[in-house]
Structure formats: C-alpha cells, structure tokens
Amino acid sequence: MENYNVKIKKIKRWNFIALILCAVEIVLSIFDLPGSLNPDKAAYQKLGDEGIKIFNQLNSAPVKIFTLLNLLMAIAFFIMFFYANKNLKNKKIIKKYPYFLNLVWTVIVVLFTVLTTNNLDSNTGVSSFNLGMLLFTIFFIFLLKIPVVMVLIGIFKLDVGEEND
C-alpha cells in the first residue's frame, strides 16, 4: 500500500507540472491570439518579398484555423489534466488517454509547423537560420512534454505494480 501511495504521489507531481505548463500555454496563446489572427502587414513588408510570403502564409485560413484549434485543444487538455489531478488527490487511478492524446496532438502540431514553414528548400543564410529555429522549436516542444510522458510511465508502473501485488 505504501508503494501505491508513493507512485500516486509521483504521478500527481508530474500531472501538476503538466497542468501548469498547459495553463501557461493557454495564457500565451490567448495573449498571442490577436497577432496570430490579424498579423501586421506593415511589419512584414519591411522584410521585402520574403516578408510578404511569410505574411501570406500567416494570414492564410488554415493557419488561423489551426491557431484556434490549438487553443481549444490546450483548454481541453487543461480540463482533462485538472480532473486527473482531482482524482489523484482521492488516490484514484487515472486514465491514460488524455496523455496519449496530448502526445498525438503534439506530433500533429510539429507536422503542421514543418509543413507550413517557408523557405527551407533554398541554400541561403535565412533558410539555414529558419531551419535552425524550426529544429530548436521542435526540440523545445518535445522537451515540454516530459511531464506528460512521466505521468504515462507512472500510470503504467502503477498498473504493473497492481498486477504483481
């Protein structure tokens, strides 16, 4: 029973971290929403033809829809993680699907980002910089998913531990 409580406590800690990161994502997304839905054309015109291409990409319907969908998904994950935290306080085992869905959504976000990033095919210094920033962003996104992975590992350990007891 003591081992069960220790495992629940670890899961709860990682879930709380995931919950906080999700809340930060929501706040930042809401703060960035006006600029994402209505990018300032004048700022991109200063960059020349490349800036106009970036503006057109950011101003496209798929990017705007995906921005809103990403915010809605972040809110949904926050709610699921919140209910999981509530269940963990009562020492109940939580479901795995919110965490798997979160990881799947992360892969979808990364794929969308890669597919909609301009200028990765040329050999200019700008494209090299863009590729570097893209790789850094992907790495950082996956780094922020460590708490979600740790919750899943904890749930699986808890499931295995119950079968052995």
N, C-alpha and C positions, 0 to 999 in steps of 0.2 A: 504494500500500500504506500509505503514511503517513496519507493521508486516511481510509482504512478504520480504522486504529488510533485516530485522533482521534475518529471517530464512535462507535466501540465504547466508548471511554473516557467520552464524554458520556452514552451510553445507560446505561452501568454506574453512573455517578454518580447519574443520575435514578432508576434502578431501586433503588439502595441507599437513597435518600431515601424512595421509596415503600415499601420493605421496613421501614424504621424506623417510618414512620407507621402501617403495618399492625400492627407489633408493639405500638405504643403503644395502638392501638385495641383490640387483644386484651386487653392488661393492664387498660385502663379498663373494658372490657366485663365481664371476669371480676370485677373489683372491684365493679362495679355490679350484677352478676347477682342476689345475694340480695335487694336492694332492688327490683329490677325484677320478680322472680318473686313476691315477697311484700311488696307495699307496705304501709306502716304506716297503718292506717285512722285511728288517733287523730290523726295529723298532718294528714290531710285533713279530718277532722271539724271541726277548728278553723277551717277556711275557710268553713264553712257549706254551703249547698246546692251551690254551685259546686264546693267541695272534694269533696263526695260524688260528684258527676258525674265529676270528674277521677279519683277513686279507682276508681269503677266501670269507667271506660274503661281505666285502667292494670291493673286486676285481671281484665280480660277474657281469654279464651283466645286470640283472635287476636293480641293484643299480646304475650302471653307466648310464643306460638309464634314470632312474628316476632323477638322478642328473642333467642331461642335460635338461630333460623335465621341471624340477622345475625352472631352469634358464630361459628357454624360456617363461614359464608362468609368471615369475616375470617381464620380459621385456614386455610381453603383458599387464599385469595389470598396469605397469607404463605408457604405452601409453594410455590405457583407462582412467586412473586417470588424466593424463595430459590433454586429450581432455575434460574431465569433468570439470577440473579447468578452462579451456579456456571458456567453456560455462557458467560457474558460474560467470566469470568476466563480461559477457554480460547479466547477470541476467536471464539466461535461466534455465528452469528446466532440470535436467539431468536424464538419465536412471538409473534404479535400477540394471539391470542385471550384470554390471561389479562387483558390490559389492557382489551380491549373488554368482556369480561365484568364487569370491575371497574366500568367506567363505567355499564354497563347496570344492575348491581346498585345503584349509587349513585342512579340515576334511580328505581328501584323503591323504595328507602328513602325518598327525598324524597316520592314519590307517597303511600306509606303514611303518612308523617308528616303530610302535608297532609290526607289523607282521615280520619285519626283524631284530628285536633286539634279540640277542643271550642271552642265559643263564638266562632267567627269571624263569625257572622251577626248579632250584636247590635251596637248602637252605643254600648256602654258603654266606659268607660276601660279596663276589664280586657280587653275583646276587642281594643281597639286595641293594648294592650301585648302581648297574645298574638300578634297579627298581626305586630307589630314583631319579637318574639323569633323567630317562625317564619321570617320573611324573613331575619333575621340568621343563623339556624341553617342555612338552605338555602344562603345565600351562603358561609358558613364551610365547609360540607360540600364545595361545589364548589371552593373555594379550596384545600382539602387534596388535591384530585385533580389539581392542576397537575403533580406529578411523573409521574403515570400518563400524562397527555396528552403530556408531554415525551418519555417513553420511546417512545410510539407515533410521534411526529413523528420521533424519531431513527431508529427502525426503518424508517419509510417513506423517509427520506433515504438510509439505507444501501441499501435496495432499489433506489432510483432511481440512486444512485451506481454500483452494481454493473452496472446495465444500460448505463450510459454509458461505463464503463471498457473 
